[in-house]
Amino acid sequence: MENQLIIMTNKEAQRYEIIKNLINKKITGVQAAKQLSLSTRQIKRLKKSS
């Protein structure tokens, strides 16, 4: 598979980093929820779907 360039807005890149940190257990669901202005329930759904 060849390398592909993914273009994101700054907001999307920040969201990606937060979700990546959540999955890698560098931050908790509560911290991710606060940073993304979402509920902890929504964060659980995001984590489950990734």
CORDAQUI-V685759 format. One record per pair of residues at least 24 apart in sequence whose ideal C-beta (glycine too) atoms are under 8 Angstrom apart, sorted by the first residue. I is the first residue (numbers start at 1). J is the second residue. Records with the same first field share a line. If there is no record, write none. Layout:
I->J, J
This chain:
19->46, 47, 50
22->46, 47
23->47, 50
